[in-house]
Amino acid sequence: MKTLSLIKQIYLQGFQDLGNHFVKSYFKIFAWFGFAMYGIVVYAFLFRVSTGFAFD
């Protein structure tokens, strides 16, 4: 739980001092896109491991 709190704090501090609203929105969208892509990769890997895929 402490790790999740630290990640949230780092995320909020990363966007705290950005001035332009467009830049702030762009980086937030890009960050969430990156989190989503990472989640898809983790899901795909766990799916392959759980179905017995042979990593040759």
Buried (B, 14 or more C-beta within 10 A) or exposed (E): EEEEEEEEEEBEEEEEEBEEEEEBEEEBEEEEEEEEEEEEEEEEEEEEEEEEEEEE
